[in-house]
Amino acid sequence: MKRSLRIVLAGFAVGFPLGGQLWMMLHFAEGLARLGHEVVFLEDTSNWAYPFDPVLGYPVADSARGREIVDRMFRRAGLGGRWAYVSEIENAVFGMDRATLDRHLAEADFFLNVSGVLPLKEEYYQAPVKAVIDTDPVFTQVKVASDPWTRDYYKRHDVCFTYGCNLPGGKTELPLSDVDWKPLLPPVVLDQWPVGQGRGDRYTTIGTWEARDRDVEVCGRRLSWRKNVKYEAILDLAGTLRDIPLGMAMSGMCDDAWRYAAAGWEVRDALVVSRDPDVYRDYIRGSRGEFTIAKDQNVVLKSGWFSDRTATYLAAGRPAVVEDTGFGAYLPVGEALFPFEGREGAIEALSAAEADPERAGRVAREIAGDYFDSDKVLTGLLRECGLV
């Protein structure tokens, strides 16, 4: 009989209650609960980040809207009352009382820190086994190498996972700082992503248009984190591929939105699509597939990074045409998952995805089941931590 673990899952949801972030946290929380474990979600953004209001579109002092969304999603997943939001800004603990949270922390068998945003407080690190997941590879490794505090933060954990699946073992030129990084794919609770009906409208993606101050330097090369610069090289693609409709939902496009719309892209505001997690899911399920570029940091170094968002497109039976980050080293490509390089490569990959859309959709769901199913991913994670 499998042992039921008491797990504290740390992450970021109330403070940024938008579709992709919420689903990522829920896939971990619900996925671990489905394996028979007792899960408590913990969020504490200390005093460094005011909670984002998904209706107003900017940070505010009151976390009420984020708390309402998280509470609703957790209740629907059978996790009602299983979350805590520690807010120094509001001087309160929400979701459960402090004594209950302290009891969960003291009794935990396993502490899982997703994205490494939880502050270093002694009471959070009581579990005998502690693991952290780097969801932003390359940027994280550069910061670990250059910043002693960040290096100490990651080494506070017994096991360090990364979504950059090609990084472990020194497969790239990125410094690993004597951290034994373990590869991890993003988990998806497949039941939450029923296959989309019909052909789907157009190839889409969801993201942030501009991200300043996150470029990094590796071996003398400056590598960008920004997507807006890269999309300029394919601005005319929607007009060129008239029979393959393209779209995007991006936040912060400002004046670029009308330029891309005029060039033939369907442009939507990512905030409108993402403020309700069900609308976010419907947008993906109603798409023909995903078409997206990736950050230069992962493309140039071929880190093997794979997006949790792309995993949900596959789960919804939608093929993915994604700029190549080296994920072909461990995922099957060519039938539902199409890596590309450059403008001409994008055209070829989109054409390949369109050649047999029914098969591409079927294989997409199969890939999700084989590689991203939360049961498989999270059982593997627990096994790597010596817990199963």
C-alpha positions as CSV (number, residue, x, y, z in Angstrom):
1,M,0.0,0.0,0.0
2,K,1.3,3.4,-1.0
3,R,2.2,5.7,1.9
4,S,0.1,8.9,2.1
5,L,2.4,11.9,2.5
6,R,1.6,15.2,4.2
7,I,2.8,17.8,1.6
8,V,3.2,21.6,1.8
9,L,3.2,23.0,-1.7
10,A,4.6,26.5,-1.9
11,G,3.9,28.7,-4.9
12,F,2.4,31.9,-6.3
13,A,-1.3,32.2,-7.2
14,V,-3.2,34.7,-5.1
15,G,-0.6,37.3,-5.9
16,F,-0.9,36.7,-9.6
17,P,-4.3,35.1,-10.2
18,L,-4.2,34.7,-13.9
19,G,-5.0,31.7,-16.0
20,G,-1.6,30.1,-16.7
21,Q,-0.2,30.7,-13.2
22,L,-3.4,29.4,-11.5
23,W,-3.5,26.3,-13.6
24,M,0.2,25.5,-13.0
25,M,-0.4,25.6,-9.3
26,L,-3.6,23.6,-9.4
27,H,-2.0,20.9,-11.5
28,F,0.6,20.4,-8.8
29,A,-1.9,20.6,-5.9
30,E,-4.7,18.5,-7.4
31,G,-2.2,16.1,-9.0
32,L,-0.6,15.3,-5.7
33,A,-4.0,15.0,-4.0
34,R,-5.1,12.6,-6.7
35,L,-2.2,10.4,-5.8
36,G,-3.6,10.1,-2.3
37,H,-1.5,12.7,-0.5
38,E,-2.6,15.4,1.9
39,V,-1.8,18.7,0.3
40,V,-1.7,22.2,1.7
41,F,-0.9,25.1,-0.6
42,L,1.2,27.9,0.9
43,E,1.8,31.4,-0.5
44,D,3.8,34.1,1.1
45,T,5.2,36.9,-1.1
46,S,6.5,38.7,2.0
47,N,6.6,42.5,1.5
48,W,8.1,42.6,-2.0
49,A,5.1,42.2,-4.2
50,Y,1.6,43.7,-3.9
51,P,-1.1,41.3,-5.2
52,F,-2.1,41.8,-8.8
53,D,-5.8,42.7,-9.3
54,P,-7.0,40.8,-12.4
55,V,-9.9,43.2,-13.0
56,L,-8.0,46.5,-12.6
57,G,-4.9,45.1,-14.3
58,Y,-2.4,46.4,-11.8
59,P,-1.1,45.6,-8.2
60,V,-3.1,46.7,-5.2
61,A,-3.0,46.3,-1.5
62,D,-6.1,44.2,-1.2
63,S,-5.7,40.5,-2.3
64,A,-9.5,39.8,-2.1
65,R,-10.0,39.1,-5.8
66,G,-7.0,36.7,-6.0
67,R,-8.2,34.9,-2.9
68,E,-11.7,34.5,-4.2
69,I,-10.4,32.9,-7.5
70,V,-8.0,30.6,-5.7
71,D,-10.6,29.5,-3.2
72,R,-13.1,28.8,-6.0
73,M,-10.6,26.7,-8.0
74,F,-9.4,24.8,-4.9
75,R,-12.9,24.0,-3.8
76,R,-13.9,22.8,-7.2
77,A,-10.8,20.5,-7.2
78,G,-11.8,19.0,-3.8
79,L,-9.2,21.1,-1.9
80,G,-11.5,23.5,-0.1
81,G,-9.7,25.0,3.0
82,R,-6.4,23.6,1.9
83,W,-4.6,26.9,1.1
84,A,-3.0,29.7,3.1
85,Y,-2.0,33.1,1.9
86,V,0.4,34.9,4.3
87,S,0.2,38.6,3.6
88,E,2.6,40.9,5.4
89,I,1.1,43.8,3.4
90,E,-2.4,43.1,4.8
91,N,-1.0,41.8,8.2
92,A,-3.1,38.7,8.0
93,V,-3.2,35.0,7.1
94,F,-6.0,34.0,4.8
95,G,-7.5,30.6,3.8
96,M,-6.8,29.0,7.2
97,D,-5.9,30.3,10.7
98,R,-2.3,30.6,11.7
99,A,-2.4,27.8,14.2
100,T,-3.7,25.4,11.6
101,L,-1.0,26.5,9.1
102,D,1.7,26.0,11.8
103,R,0.4,22.5,12.5
104,H,0.6,21.6,8.8
105,L,4.2,23.0,8.6
106,A,5.3,21.0,11.7
107,E,3.8,17.7,10.5
108,A,4.8,17.9,6.8
109,D,6.7,15.0,5.3
110,F,7.6,16.9,2.2
111,F,8.0,20.6,1.2
112,L,7.7,21.3,-2.5
113,N,8.7,24.9,-3.6
114,V,7.4,25.7,-7.1
115,S,9.3,28.6,-8.8
116,G,11.2,29.5,-5.7
117,V,9.3,32.6,-4.7
118,L,8.6,31.7,-1.1
119,P,10.7,33.7,1.4
120,L,13.3,31.9,3.5
121,K,11.5,31.6,6.9
122,E,12.6,28.9,9.3
123,E,9.0,27.7,9.9
124,Y,8.5,26.9,6.2
125,Y,11.5,24.5,6.1
126,Q,10.7,22.0,8.8
127,A,9.9,19.1,6.5
128,P,12.6,16.3,6.4
129,V,12.6,16.4,2.6
130,K,12.6,19.7,0.7
131,A,12.6,20.3,-3.1
132,V,12.5,23.3,-5.4
133,I,11.4,23.6,-9.0
134,D,13.1,26.0,-11.4
135,T,10.4,27.0,-13.9
136,D,12.5,29.7,-15.6
137,P,15.6,27.9,-16.7
138,V,18.7,29.7,-17.9
139,F,17.6,32.9,-16.0
140,T,17.7,30.9,-12.8
141,Q,21.0,29.2,-13.4
142,V,22.7,32.5,-14.3
143,K,21.3,34.1,-11.1
144,V,22.4,31.1,-9.0
145,A,25.9,31.5,-10.4
146,S,26.1,35.2,-9.9
147,D,24.2,35.9,-6.7
148,P,25.3,34.2,-3.4
149,W,21.8,34.7,-1.8
150,T,20.1,32.9,-4.7
151,R,22.6,30.1,-4.6
152,D,22.1,29.6,-0.9
153,Y,18.3,29.7,-1.4
154,Y,18.4,26.8,-3.9
155,K,20.9,24.8,-1.9
156,R,18.6,25.1,1.1
157,H,16.6,22.3,-0.6
158,D,17.5,18.6,-0.8
159,V,16.5,18.2,-4.5
160,C,16.5,20.9,-7.2
161,F,14.4,20.3,-10.3
162,T,14.4,22.3,-13.5
163,Y,12.1,22.6,-16.5
164,G,15.3,23.0,-18.6
165,C,15.5,19.2,-19.2
166,N,18.7,19.5,-21.2
167,L,20.6,21.3,-18.5
168,P,21.5,18.5,-16.1
169,G,24.7,16.8,-16.8
170,G,26.3,19.9,-18.3
171,K,24.7,19.4,-21.7
172,T,24.9,23.1,-22.4
173,E,27.5,25.7,-21.7
174,L,25.5,27.1,-18.8
175,P,27.1,27.2,-15.4
176,L,25.4,24.8,-13.0
177,S,27.1,26.0,-9.8
178,D,27.5,22.5,-8.3
179,V,23.7,22.1,-8.1
180,D,22.5,18.7,-9.1
181,W,19.6,19.8,-11.3
182,K,17.0,17.1,-12.0
183,P,14.9,17.3,-15.2
184,L,11.2,17.7,-14.8
185,L,8.3,18.1,-17.2
186,P,5.3,20.3,-16.2
187,P,2.4,18.1,-14.9
188,V,-1.1,18.4,-16.3
189,V,-4.3,17.0,-14.7
190,L,-5.7,15.6,-17.9
191,D,-9.3,15.5,-16.7
192,Q,-9.2,19.2,-16.4
193,W,-8.5,19.6,-20.1
194,P,-11.1,17.8,-22.2
195,V,-10.2,17.6,-25.9
196,G,-11.5,20.6,-27.8
197,Q,-14.3,20.1,-30.2
198,G,-13.9,20.5,-34.0
199,R,-11.0,21.9,-35.9
200,G,-10.5,25.0,-33.8
201,D,-10.4,28.6,-34.9
202,R,-6.7,29.6,-35.3
203,Y,-3.2,29.0,-34.0
204,T,-2.8,31.0,-30.8
205,T,-0.6,31.5,-27.8
206,I,-0.9,33.5,-24.5
207,G,1.9,35.5,-22.9
208,T,3.6,38.7,-22.0
209,W,4.8,40.9,-24.8
210,E,7.7,42.7,-23.0
211,A,9.7,41.7,-20.0
212,R,12.4,44.2,-19.1
213,D,15.5,43.6,-16.9
214,R,15.5,39.8,-17.4
215,D,18.1,39.5,-20.2
216,V,21.2,37.5,-19.2
217,E,24.8,37.1,-20.3
218,V,26.3,33.7,-20.9
219,C,29.9,33.2,-22.0
220,G,30.0,36.8,-23.3
221,R,26.7,36.6,-25.2
222,R,23.7,38.7,-24.1
223,L,20.6,36.6,-24.4
224,S,17.1,38.2,-24.4
225,W,14.1,37.2,-22.4
226,R,11.8,39.4,-24.5
227,K,9.3,38.1,-27.0
228,N,8.3,41.3,-28.7
229,V,11.6,41.7,-30.4
230,K,11.4,38.2,-31.9
231,Y,7.9,38.6,-33.2
232,E,9.0,41.5,-35.4
233,A,10.8,39.0,-37.6
234,I,7.5,37.2,-38.3
235,L,5.2,40.2,-38.4
236,D,4.1,39.4,-41.9
237,L,3.5,35.7,-41.3
238,A,-0.2,36.0,-40.9
239,G,-0.5,37.8,-44.2
240,T,1.7,35.3,-45.9
241,L,-0.1,32.3,-44.7
242,R,-3.6,33.3,-45.5
243,D,-5.0,29.8,-45.2
244,I,-3.5,29.2,-41.8
245,P,-5.1,31.8,-39.4
246,L,-2.8,33.1,-36.6
247,G,-3.6,34.9,-33.4
248,M,-2.2,35.7,-30.0
249,A,-3.3,36.9,-26.6
250,M,-0.6,39.2,-25.2
251,S,-0.4,41.6,-22.3
252,G,1.3,44.9,-22.7
253,M,1.3,45.2,-26.5
254,C,0.2,48.8,-26.4
255,D,0.7,50.4,-29.9
256,D,2.0,47.1,-31.3
257,A,-1.5,45.6,-31.0
258,W,-3.0,47.5,-34.0
259,R,0.2,46.9,-36.1
260,Y,-0.2,43.2,-35.7
261,A,-3.9,43.3,-36.2
262,A,-3.4,45.2,-39.4
263,A,-0.9,42.6,-40.6
264,G,-3.5,39.9,-40.2
265,W,-3.1,38.5,-36.7
266,E,-6.1,38.2,-34.4
267,V,-4.9,40.1,-31.4
268,R,-6.5,39.8,-27.9
269,D,-5.6,41.2,-24.6
270,A,-4.1,38.4,-22.4
271,L,-5.6,40.0,-19.3
272,V,-9.1,39.6,-20.7
273,V,-8.4,36.0,-21.7
274,S,-6.6,35.1,-18.4
275,R,-8.5,36.8,-15.6
276,D,-10.9,33.9,-15.5
277,P,-9.2,30.5,-15.5
278,D,-12.1,28.9,-17.3
279,V,-12.0,31.5,-20.1
280,Y,-8.3,30.9,-20.4
281,R,-8.9,27.1,-20.8
282,D,-11.7,27.7,-23.3
283,Y,-9.4,29.9,-25.4
284,I,-6.8,27.1,-25.6
285,R,-9.4,24.4,-26.2
286,G,-11.0,26.5,-29.0
287,S,-7.7,27.1,-30.8
288,R,-6.6,25.1,-33.8
289,G,-3.2,24.7,-32.1
290,E,-0.5,26.7,-30.5
291,F,2.0,28.8,-32.5
292,T,4.6,30.5,-30.4
293,I,8.2,31.7,-30.3
294,A,10.4,31.1,-27.2
295,K,12.9,33.2,-25.3
296,D,16.3,33.4,-26.8
297,Q,17.8,32.2,-23.6
298,N,16.3,28.8,-24.2
299,V,16.5,28.8,-28.0
300,V,20.2,29.6,-28.3
301,L,21.3,27.3,-25.5
302,K,18.8,24.6,-26.3
303,S,18.0,24.2,-22.7
304,G,15.1,21.8,-23.4
305,W,12.6,24.1,-21.7
306,F,9.0,23.2,-22.3
307,S,6.1,25.4,-21.4
308,D,3.3,24.2,-19.1
309,R,1.0,26.2,-21.3
310,T,2.1,24.2,-24.4
311,A,1.5,21.0,-22.4
312,T,-2.1,22.1,-21.9
313,Y,-2.6,22.7,-25.6
314,L,-1.4,19.1,-26.2
315,A,-3.7,17.9,-23.5
316,A,-6.6,19.6,-25.2
317,G,-5.8,17.7,-28.4
318,R,-4.3,20.7,-30.1
319,P,-1.0,20.4,-31.9
320,A,1.9,22.8,-31.0
321,V,4.2,24.6,-33.4
322,V,6.9,25.9,-31.0
323,E,10.3,27.5,-31.6
324,D,12.9,24.9,-30.9
325,T,14.5,24.8,-27.5
326,G,15.9,21.3,-27.8
327,F,12.9,19.5,-26.5
328,G,13.2,17.0,-29.3
329,A,15.9,15.3,-27.3
330,Y,13.2,13.8,-25.0
331,L,9.8,14.4,-26.7
332,P,8.5,12.9,-29.9
333,V,8.3,15.5,-32.7
334,G,6.9,15.6,-36.2
335,E,3.3,14.5,-35.8
336,A,1.7,16.8,-33.2
337,L,4.6,18.7,-31.8
338,F,6.6,20.7,-34.4
339,P,9.8,22.5,-33.4
340,F,10.9,25.2,-35.8
341,E,13.8,27.7,-36.3
342,G,13.4,31.0,-38.1
343,R,10.7,32.4,-40.3
344,E,10.9,29.7,-43.1
345,G,11.0,27.0,-40.5
346,A,7.9,28.4,-38.9
347,I,6.1,28.2,-42.3
348,E,7.2,24.6,-42.9
349,A,6.1,23.6,-39.4
350,L,2.7,25.2,-39.6
351,S,2.2,23.5,-43.0
352,A,3.1,20.2,-41.5
353,A,0.7,20.6,-38.7
354,E,-2.1,21.4,-41.2
355,A,-1.3,18.3,-43.4
356,D,-3.4,15.9,-41.2
357,P,-5.1,17.9,-38.5
358,E,-7.2,15.0,-37.2
359,R,-4.1,12.8,-36.6
360,A,-2.2,15.7,-35.2
361,G,-4.9,16.3,-32.6
362,R,-5.1,12.7,-31.6
363,V,-1.3,12.4,-31.3
364,A,-1.2,15.6,-29.3
365,R,-3.5,14.1,-26.6
366,E,-1.4,10.9,-26.7
367,I,1.8,12.9,-26.0
368,A,0.1,14.7,-23.1
369,G,-0.9,11.3,-21.7
370,D,2.5,9.7,-22.1
371,Y,4.7,12.6,-20.9
372,F,2.7,15.2,-19.0
373,D,0.0,13.3,-17.1
374,S,0.2,14.5,-13.5
375,D,0.1,11.0,-12.1
376,K,3.2,10.0,-14.0
377,V,5.2,13.3,-13.6
378,L,4.5,13.7,-9.9
379,T,5.1,10.1,-9.0
380,G,8.4,10.4,-10.7
381,L,9.1,13.6,-8.8
382,L,8.3,11.9,-5.5
383,R,10.5,8.9,-6.4
384,E,13.4,11.2,-7.2
385,C,13.0,12.7,-3.7
386,G,13.1,9.2,-2.2
387,L,9.5,9.4,-1.0
388,V,7.9,6.5,-3.0
